[in-house]
Amino acid sequence: MRVMTAGEARLEVRPRSSVRVRILASILLVTMLGMVVAGATSYVAARERVLTGVDERLITVAESVRGLVSGQELAAPTTPDSASPTATSSPSATAPDAARTFASSTEALELVMQRLIPERNEGALGLIDGAPAFIPSTATPFSLVELPALVERAVGETADGSVRMGTFVDATHALRYVAVPFTVGDGTSTALYLAAYDLRAELADTNSTFQTYALVAVAALAVIALVGWFVAGRLLRPLRELRETAASITGSNRSARIPVVGHDDVSALTATINGMLDRLDGSLTAQRQLLDDVRHELKTPITIVRGHFEILDPTDPAETRETVALALDELDRMSELIDDIEALAVSEQQGLLSLAPCDVLELTEQVHAKASALSAHRWVLEQTAPVVVDVDARRITQAWLQLADNAAKYSPPGSPVGLGSLVDARGELRLWVRDEGVGIPLSAQDRVFDRFGRAETGRSQTGSGLGLSIVQSIARGHGGRVELDSEPGVGSTFTIVLPGAGAAFGPEPADTASEPQREDPA
């Protein structure tokens, strides 16, 4: 199996583009798709309305031609100065004109050409027997006479006498047309009225509107890009600062932190990262302090042993025995120190705790029985809590007995040492050891929990100085704390306080009179 180096890992996770660019690209892509869909939908709908309007006007033209030829004028005559450009689109039916008769189809077609004035973008042509015969009297945007292909096509489609509507497209025109054939009078000739609308001209306004929309959309995308680039930069600034801060942190410089600005998710992430850096800094500081303390504590016994061996007279059996005994005693002390360091390291790892339901009353009685064998003190079981809690009973016993051992060491022989347990009014489980020893000055009470920390009193200097640190680590591993209430010359009370939730610990004991009095650390 190939092991990946840290440098290779950094190369593999390096993004091809920054998060800022990817966020902005996503925003622009979604916005552009929305604009394209909205614009295309609007354009198609508007185009269909225009084309439908053209078809409706062509149908009206066909009906008007039929009405004029049959004598029923379905469309009022219009002039180029008509107020409405679509006057022929709104025919008003009148009674049949019985007096109107046509001698020939040519005469009828002439009347149609006179009455139906082409609108804007419309062209018209009158044909007799397939040949152009009449053109509009007003100017039109295009001439159908110049489109022989369209004329031939219309003549062919209406050979059966039916009205035809269609679309004609060539290199320069796109026309929508209607061809209306009719035969009247002597029937010797066939007339054809051909009208057509220029679709490109009809759609010009719609196309122009869409072009304006496209320009506005492009401008809007540019503005969104600028604003998005600025906003994304502001939002991602904590991440850049995180990267720069992480890069600046070294073993000798761990004080850098990220400024927390605002109350959003990124700010919460920044605060969490700062908290993680604080914990890492504290852990590194504690490790360095532990190494310094261990070096200091081990230096003394090594110096003592080395010094005695250097002046040892091998020919003197008594001095040899004395030196060996001293060396063994110092080695035992170093072994005890290593064991305590290991216990402290384990107690600080919360994941190594084995939580399980524990009967506190039974645990209290067991600790009292074990503590009674530590020394010739008068061990008093002051109170027991009849509750069941989830704790690591082995670690709690270890911490509790450490407090009992401390009380035995620093109390006069034969003096009473009390221990007990209860659940207080806040639902917290309290496990205490109370002695009548020399006590600890207020100025030294915080220091006794430090690694290798000792109170500068008449207390003995035996032990590694890690006992109370182990107790505190075990309590913190359970989410609790250690409280100290002490007065020089009176005694000390150490209490392990474990958090609870009221009912989770069971009913509170009715008798709490024997609870030791202590200062609230809060």
C-alpha positions as CSV (number, residue, x, y, z in Angstrom):
1,M,0.0,0.0,0.0
2,R,1.4,3.4,-1.0
3,V,1.3,6.1,1.7
4,M,0.4,9.6,0.5
5,T,2.6,12.4,1.7
6,A,1.3,15.6,3.1
7,G,2.5,17.5,0.1
8,E,0.7,15.1,-2.3
9,A,-2.5,15.4,-0.3
10,R,-2.3,19.2,-0.5
11,L,-1.8,19.0,-4.3
12,E,-4.8,16.6,-4.7
13,V,-7.3,18.8,-2.7
14,R,-6.2,22.0,-4.4
15,P,-9.3,23.3,-6.4
16,R,-9.0,24.2,-10.0
17,S,-10.9,27.4,-9.3
18,S,-11.6,29.4,-6.2
19,V,-14.8,29.0,-4.2
20,R,-15.5,32.6,-5.0
21,V,-15.4,32.0,-8.7
22,R,-17.5,28.8,-8.5
23,I,-20.2,30.5,-6.4
24,L,-20.3,33.5,-8.8
25,A,-20.4,31.2,-11.8
26,S,-23.3,29.2,-10.4
27,I,-25.2,32.4,-9.6
28,L,-24.6,33.8,-13.1
29,L,-25.5,30.5,-14.7
30,V,-28.8,30.2,-12.9
31,T,-29.6,33.8,-13.5
32,M,-28.8,33.6,-17.2
33,L,-30.9,30.4,-17.6
34,G,-33.8,32.2,-15.9
35,M,-33.5,35.2,-18.1
36,V,-33.2,33.1,-21.3
37,V,-36.2,31.0,-20.4
38,A,-38.3,34.1,-19.5
39,G,-37.2,36.0,-22.6
40,A,-37.7,33.1,-25.0
41,T,-41.1,32.4,-23.6
42,S,-42.2,36.0,-23.8
43,Y,-40.7,36.3,-27.3
44,V,-42.5,33.1,-28.6
45,A,-45.8,34.3,-27.0
46,A,-45.5,37.8,-28.6
47,R,-44.5,36.3,-32.0
48,E,-47.5,34.0,-32.0
49,R,-49.8,36.9,-31.2
50,V,-48.4,38.8,-34.2
51,L,-48.7,35.8,-36.5
52,T,-52.2,35.1,-35.3
53,G,-53.2,38.7,-35.9
54,V,-51.9,38.5,-39.5
55,D,-53.9,35.4,-40.1
56,E,-57.0,37.0,-38.7
57,R,-56.6,40.1,-41.0
58,L,-56.1,37.9,-44.0
59,I,-59.3,36.0,-43.2
60,T,-61.1,39.3,-42.9
61,V,-59.7,40.3,-46.3
62,A,-61.0,37.1,-47.9
63,E,-64.4,37.7,-46.3
64,S,-64.5,41.3,-47.5
65,V,-63.7,40.2,-51.1
66,R,-66.5,37.7,-51.1
67,G,-68.9,40.2,-49.6
68,L,-68.1,42.9,-52.2
69,V,-68.4,40.4,-55.1
70,S,-71.7,39.0,-53.8
71,G,-73.2,42.4,-53.0
72,Q,-73.0,42.1,-49.2
73,E,-70.3,44.6,-48.2
74,L,-68.8,43.0,-45.1
75,A,-66.0,45.6,-44.9
76,A,-66.6,49.3,-45.0
77,P,-64.6,51.0,-47.7
78,T,-61.3,52.5,-46.4
79,T,-59.0,55.2,-47.6
80,P,-55.3,55.8,-47.0
81,D,-56.2,58.5,-44.5
82,S,-58.4,56.1,-42.4
83,A,-58.0,56.7,-38.8
84,S,-57.6,53.0,-38.1
85,P,-55.0,51.0,-40.1
86,T,-57.0,47.9,-39.5
87,A,-60.3,49.2,-40.6
88,T,-60.8,46.2,-42.9
89,S,-60.3,43.9,-40.0
90,S,-63.6,45.1,-38.4
91,P,-66.2,44.7,-41.1
92,S,-69.8,45.8,-40.6
93,A,-72.3,43.8,-42.5
94,T,-75.0,45.6,-44.6
95,A,-78.0,44.5,-46.4
96,P,-77.4,42.9,-49.9
97,D,-77.2,45.4,-52.7
98,A,-79.7,43.8,-55.2
99,A,-79.0,46.5,-57.8
100,R,-75.3,45.7,-58.0
101,T,-74.5,43.5,-60.9
102,F,-71.2,42.9,-62.7
103,A,-70.9,42.4,-66.4
104,S,-67.6,40.5,-65.9
105,S,-65.1,39.3,-63.3
106,T,-62.8,42.2,-64.4
107,E,-65.4,44.7,-63.3
108,A,-65.9,43.0,-59.9
109,L,-62.1,42.8,-59.4
110,E,-61.8,46.5,-60.2
111,L,-64.3,47.3,-57.5
112,V,-62.5,45.1,-55.0
113,M,-59.2,46.9,-55.7
114,Q,-60.8,50.3,-55.2
115,R,-62.5,49.4,-51.9
116,L,-59.7,47.3,-50.2
117,I,-56.8,49.6,-49.4
118,P,-53.7,47.7,-48.3
119,E,-52.6,48.3,-44.7
120,R,-49.1,48.9,-43.4
121,N,-46.7,46.0,-44.4
122,E,-49.4,44.7,-46.8
123,G,-49.3,44.3,-50.6
124,A,-52.1,43.4,-53.0
125,L,-52.6,42.4,-56.6
126,G,-55.5,41.7,-58.9
127,L,-55.2,39.0,-61.6
128,I,-57.4,38.1,-64.5
129,D,-57.0,34.6,-65.8
130,G,-53.7,34.3,-64.0
131,A,-52.2,37.5,-65.3
132,P,-51.6,40.7,-63.3
133,A,-54.3,43.2,-64.1
134,F,-54.7,45.6,-61.2
135,I,-52.4,47.1,-58.6
136,P,-53.3,49.2,-55.6
137,S,-53.7,52.9,-56.1
138,T,-51.6,53.6,-53.1
139,A,-47.9,52.9,-52.5
140,T,-47.2,49.6,-50.9
141,P,-43.9,48.5,-49.2
142,F,-43.4,45.7,-51.8
143,S,-44.9,44.8,-55.1
144,L,-46.4,41.4,-55.7
145,V,-45.9,41.9,-59.5
146,E,-42.2,41.5,-58.8
147,L,-42.8,38.1,-57.2
148,P,-43.7,35.9,-60.1
149,A,-43.1,32.7,-58.1
150,L,-45.7,33.8,-55.5
151,V,-48.2,34.7,-58.3
152,E,-47.7,31.4,-60.0
153,R,-48.1,29.5,-56.8
154,A,-51.3,31.3,-55.8
155,V,-52.8,30.8,-59.3
156,G,-52.0,27.1,-59.1
157,E,-53.4,26.6,-55.6
158,T,-56.7,28.4,-56.5
159,A,-57.3,26.5,-59.7
160,D,-60.1,24.6,-58.1
161,G,-61.9,27.8,-57.1
162,S,-61.2,27.6,-53.3
163,V,-59.6,30.3,-51.1
164,R,-56.0,29.5,-50.2
165,M,-53.8,30.8,-47.4
166,G,-50.1,30.1,-47.1
167,T,-46.5,31.3,-46.4
168,F,-44.1,32.3,-49.1
169,V,-40.3,32.7,-48.3
170,D,-37.5,33.5,-50.6
171,A,-34.1,35.2,-50.2
172,T,-35.6,38.6,-49.5
173,H,-39.1,38.1,-48.4
174,A,-41.2,36.2,-45.9
175,L,-44.8,36.7,-46.8
176,R,-48.1,35.4,-45.4
177,Y,-50.7,35.5,-48.1
178,V,-54.3,34.8,-49.0
179,A,-55.6,34.1,-52.5
180,V,-59.4,34.7,-53.2
181,P,-60.7,33.5,-56.7
182,F,-64.1,34.4,-58.0
183,T,-66.0,34.3,-61.4
184,V,-69.0,36.6,-62.0
185,G,-70.8,38.2,-64.9
186,D,-70.5,36.4,-68.3
187,G,-68.2,33.9,-66.7
188,T,-65.7,34.2,-69.5
189,S,-62.8,35.1,-67.2
190,T,-61.6,34.2,-63.7
191,A,-60.5,36.9,-61.2
192,L,-58.0,36.4,-58.4
193,Y,-57.4,38.8,-55.5
194,L,-54.0,38.2,-53.9
195,A,-53.1,40.0,-50.6
196,A,-49.9,39.4,-48.5
197,Y,-48.3,40.7,-45.3
198,D,-44.5,41.0,-44.8
199,L,-43.9,38.9,-41.7
200,R,-40.5,40.3,-41.1
201,A,-41.9,43.8,-41.0
202,E,-44.8,42.7,-38.8
203,L,-42.3,41.0,-36.4
204,A,-39.9,44.0,-36.4
205,D,-41.3,45.6,-33.3
206,T,-41.3,42.3,-31.4
207,N,-37.7,41.5,-32.5
208,S,-36.6,45.0,-31.5
209,T,-38.2,44.6,-28.1
210,F,-36.4,41.3,-27.6
211,Q,-33.1,42.8,-28.7
212,T,-33.6,45.5,-26.1
213,Y,-34.4,42.8,-23.5
214,A,-31.2,41.0,-24.5
215,L,-29.1,44.1,-24.0
216,V,-30.8,44.8,-20.7
217,A,-30.3,41.2,-19.6
218,V,-26.6,41.3,-20.5
219,A,-26.2,44.6,-18.6
220,A,-28.0,43.0,-15.6
221,L,-25.7,40.0,-15.7
222,A,-22.7,42.3,-15.6
223,V,-24.1,44.2,-12.6
224,I,-24.9,40.9,-10.9
225,A,-21.4,39.7,-11.6
226,L,-19.9,42.8,-10.1
227,V,-22.2,42.7,-7.0
228,G,-21.8,39.0,-6.7
229,W,-18.0,39.2,-6.8
230,F,-18.0,41.8,-4.1
231,V,-20.6,40.0,-1.9
232,A,-19.0,36.6,-2.3
233,G,-15.6,38.2,-1.4
234,R,-17.1,39.6,1.8
235,L,-18.8,36.4,2.8
236,L,-15.7,34.3,2.0
237,R,-13.3,36.7,3.7
238,P,-13.4,34.7,7.0
239,L,-12.4,31.5,5.0
240,R,-9.5,33.3,3.5
241,E,-8.5,34.7,6.9
242,L,-8.8,31.1,8.2
243,R,-6.4,29.8,5.6
244,E,-4.0,32.6,6.2
245,T,-4.3,32.2,10.0
246,A,-3.8,28.5,9.8
247,A,-0.7,29.0,7.6
248,S,0.7,31.5,10.1
249,I,0.3,29.3,13.1
250,T,3.4,27.5,14.1
251,G,4.7,25.8,17.3
252,S,6.1,29.2,18.5
253,N,3.3,31.4,17.2
254,R,-0.2,30.1,18.1
255,S,-1.9,33.3,19.1
256,A,-3.4,34.2,15.7
257,R,-7.2,34.2,15.6
258,I,-9.9,35.2,13.0
259,P,-12.0,38.3,13.7
260,V,-15.7,37.4,14.1
261,V,-17.9,39.9,12.3
262,G,-21.7,39.5,12.1
263,H,-24.1,36.8,13.2
264,D,-24.5,34.6,10.2
265,D,-23.4,31.0,9.5
266,V,-19.9,32.0,8.4
267,S,-19.5,34.0,11.6
268,A,-20.6,31.0,13.6
269,L,-18.1,28.9,11.7
270,T,-15.4,31.5,12.4
271,A,-16.2,31.4,16.2
272,T,-16.1,27.5,16.1
273,I,-12.7,27.6,14.4
274,N,-11.4,30.1,16.9
275,G,-12.6,27.8,19.7
276,M,-10.8,24.9,18.0
277,L,-7.6,26.9,17.8
278,D,-8.0,27.8,21.5
279,R,-8.3,24.2,22.4
280,L,-5.4,23.2,20.3
281,D,-3.3,26.0,21.8
282,G,-4.3,24.9,25.3
283,S,-3.5,21.3,24.4
284,L,-0.1,22.2,23.0
285,T,0.6,24.4,26.0
286,A,-0.4,21.6,28.4
287,Q,1.8,19.1,26.6
288,R,4.8,21.4,26.7
289,Q,4.1,22.2,30.4
290,L,3.9,18.5,31.1
291,L,7.1,17.8,29.3
292,D,8.8,20.6,31.2
293,D,7.4,19.4,34.5
294,V,8.4,15.8,33.8
295,R,11.9,16.8,32.9
296,H,12.1,18.8,36.1
297,E,10.7,16.0,38.3
298,L,12.9,13.3,36.7
299,K,16.0,15.4,36.9
300,T,16.1,15.4,40.7
301,P,16.1,11.6,41.3
302,I,18.6,11.1,38.4
303,T,20.9,13.7,39.9
304,I,20.6,12.1,43.4
305,V,21.3,8.6,42.1
306,R,24.2,9.7,39.9
307,G,25.8,11.7,42.7
308,H,25.7,8.8,45.1
309,F,27.1,6.4,42.6
310,E,30.0,8.8,41.7
311,I,31.1,8.9,45.3
312,L,30.4,5.3,46.1
313,D,33.2,3.3,47.6
314,P,32.7,-0.2,46.2
315,T,35.0,-1.7,49.0
316,D,32.6,-0.5,51.7
317,P,29.7,-3.0,51.9
318,A,27.6,-0.7,54.2
319,E,27.9,2.3,51.9
320,T,27.1,0.1,48.9
321,R,23.9,-1.2,50.6
322,E,22.9,2.3,51.5
323,T,23.5,3.6,48.0
324,V,21.6,0.7,46.4
325,A,18.6,1.2,48.7
326,L,18.6,5.0,47.9
327,A,18.8,4.2,44.2
328,L,15.9,1.8,44.4
329,D,13.8,4.2,46.3
330,E,14.4,6.9,43.7
331,L,13.7,4.5,40.9
332,D,10.4,3.6,42.6
333,R,9.5,7.3,42.8
334,M,10.3,7.7,39.1
335,S,8.1,4.6,38.3
336,E,5.3,6.1,40.4
337,L,5.7,9.3,38.5
338,I,5.4,7.6,35.1
339,D,2.3,5.7,36.2
340,D,0.7,8.9,37.3
341,I,1.6,10.6,34.0
342,E,0.0,7.6,32.2
343,A,-3.1,7.8,34.4
344,L,-3.4,11.6,33.7
345,A,-3.1,11.1,29.9
346,V,-5.8,8.4,30.0
347,S,-8.1,10.5,32.2
348,E,-7.9,13.4,29.8
349,Q,-9.3,11.3,26.9
350,Q,-13.0,11.4,27.2
351,G,-13.4,8.8,24.5
352,L,-11.8,6.2,26.8
353,L,-14.5,6.5,29.5
354,S,-16.8,3.5,29.8
355,L,-20.1,5.0,30.9
356,A,-22.6,2.5,32.4
357,P,-25.4,2.7,35.0
358,C,-23.9,2.8,38.5
359,D,-25.6,2.6,41.9
360,V,-24.2,5.5,43.7
361,L,-25.2,4.2,47.2
362,E,-23.3,1.0,46.6
363,L,-20.3,2.8,45.0
364,T,-20.1,5.1,48.1
365,E,-20.0,2.2,50.5
366,Q,-17.3,0.4,48.4
367,V,-15.1,3.5,48.3
368,H,-15.6,3.9,52.1
369,A,-14.5,0.3,52.6
370,K,-11.4,0.7,50.4
371,A,-10.5,4.1,51.9
372,S,-10.6,2.5,55.4
373,A,-7.6,0.4,54.5
374,L,-5.4,3.3,53.4
375,S,-4.4,4.5,56.9
376,A,-5.2,4.4,60.6
377,H,-7.6,7.3,60.4
378,R,-11.2,7.2,61.6
379,W,-13.2,6.9,58.3
380,V,-16.8,8.2,58.5
381,L,-19.5,7.5,56.0
382,E,-21.5,10.7,56.3
383,Q,-24.2,10.2,53.6
384,T,-25.2,8.1,50.6
385,A,-27.2,9.0,47.5
386,P,-29.7,6.2,46.5
387,V,-29.6,7.0,42.8
388,V,-28.4,5.4,39.6
389,V,-26.3,7.4,37.1
390,D,-24.3,6.8,34.0
391,V,-20.6,7.1,34.9
392,D,-17.3,5.3,34.5
393,A,-17.4,3.7,38.0
394,R,-13.7,2.6,37.8
395,R,-12.5,6.1,37.0
396,I,-14.8,7.7,39.6
397,T,-13.5,5.3,42.2
398,Q,-9.9,6.1,41.2
399,A,-10.5,9.9,41.6
400,W,-12.5,9.5,44.9
401,L,-9.7,7.3,46.4
402,Q,-7.1,9.8,45.3
403,L,-8.9,12.5,47.3
404,A,-9.1,10.0,50.2
405,D,-5.4,9.3,50.0
406,N,-4.6,13.0,50.0
407,A,-6.8,13.5,53.0
408,A,-5.0,10.7,54.8
409,K,-1.6,12.1,53.9
410,Y,-2.3,15.6,55.1
411,S,-4.4,14.9,58.3
412,P,-3.1,14.0,61.8
413,P,-3.1,10.3,62.5
414,G,-6.3,9.1,64.1
415,S,-8.3,12.2,63.0
416,P,-11.7,11.7,61.3
417,V,-12.0,11.7,57.6
418,G,-15.5,11.8,56.2
419,L,-16.8,10.9,52.7
420,G,-20.3,10.7,51.2
421,S,-22.6,11.4,48.3
422,L,-25.8,13.3,47.6
423,V,-27.9,14.9,44.9
424,D,-28.3,18.6,45.5
425,A,-31.2,20.9,44.7
426,R,-29.8,21.6,41.2
427,G,-29.8,17.9,40.4
428,E,-26.0,17.6,40.6
429,L,-24.3,14.6,42.1
430,R,-21.7,15.5,44.7
431,L,-19.1,13.1,45.9
432,W,-16.9,14.5,48.7
433,V,-14.0,13.8,51.1
434,R,-13.6,16.0,54.2
435,D,-10.6,16.1,56.5
436,E,-9.4,18.0,59.5
437,G,-5.9,18.5,58.3
438,V,-3.6,21.5,57.9
439,G,-5.8,23.1,55.2
440,I,-4.8,25.1,52.1
441,P,-4.4,28.9,51.9
442,L,-6.8,30.6,49.5
443,S,-4.0,31.9,47.4
444,A,-2.8,28.3,46.8
445,Q,-6.1,26.6,46.2
446,D,-6.1,27.0,42.4
447,R,-2.5,25.9,42.2
448,V,-3.0,22.5,43.8
449,F,-4.9,21.4,40.7
450,D,-2.0,22.2,38.4
451,R,0.4,19.4,37.3
452,F,3.1,19.0,39.9
453,G,1.5,21.9,41.8
454,R,1.7,21.9,45.6
455,A,0.6,24.3,48.3
456,E,3.5,26.0,50.0
457,T,2.3,25.0,53.5
458,G,3.4,22.6,56.1
459,R,2.0,19.8,53.9
460,S,4.3,17.0,53.1
461,Q,6.0,17.0,49.6
462,T,5.6,13.3,49.0
463,G,3.9,12.1,45.8
464,S,4.3,13.0,42.2
465,G,2.1,16.1,42.4
466,L,-0.3,14.8,39.7
467,G,-3.0,13.3,41.9
468,L,-5.4,16.3,42.0
469,S,-4.8,16.9,38.3
470,I,-5.9,13.3,37.6
471,V,-9.0,13.9,39.8
472,Q,-9.9,17.1,37.9
473,S,-9.4,15.4,34.5
474,I,-11.7,12.5,35.4
475,A,-14.3,15.0,36.6
476,R,-14.1,17.0,33.4
477,G,-14.2,13.9,31.3
478,H,-17.7,13.3,32.9
479,G,-18.6,16.9,32.1
480,G,-18.2,17.9,35.8
481,R,-15.7,19.7,38.0
482,V,-13.9,19.6,41.4
483,E,-14.7,22.0,44.1
484,L,-12.4,22.9,47.1
485,D,-13.4,24.4,50.4
486,S,-10.5,24.8,52.7
487,E,-9.2,26.8,55.6
488,P,-5.7,26.6,57.1
489,G,-5.7,24.9,60.5
490,V,-9.3,23.7,60.1
491,G,-9.3,21.2,57.2
492,S,-10.3,20.8,53.6
493,T,-13.3,19.4,51.7
494,F,-12.7,18.2,48.1
495,T,-16.0,17.6,46.1
496,I,-16.4,15.9,42.7
497,V,-19.5,17.5,41.1
498,L,-21.1,15.6,38.2
499,P,-23.9,17.2,36.2
500,G,-27.3,15.7,36.2
501,A,-30.9,16.4,35.1
502,G,-33.0,16.2,38.2
503,A,-35.1,13.2,37.7
504,A,-32.4,11.4,35.9
505,F,-30.7,11.0,39.2
506,G,-33.7,9.9,41.1
507,P,-35.3,11.6,44.1
508,E,-33.2,13.9,46.2
509,P,-32.5,12.6,49.8
510,A,-34.6,14.2,52.4
511,D,-31.8,14.6,54.9
512,T,-29.1,17.0,53.6
513,A,-28.1,18.3,57.0
514,S,-24.7,16.6,56.8
515,E,-23.8,18.1,53.5
516,P,-20.4,19.9,53.9
517,Q,-20.5,23.6,53.6
518,R,-18.4,25.0,50.7
519,E,-18.0,28.1,48.7
520,D,-19.6,28.1,45.3
521,P,-16.8,28.5,42.7
522,A,-19.2,30.4,40.5
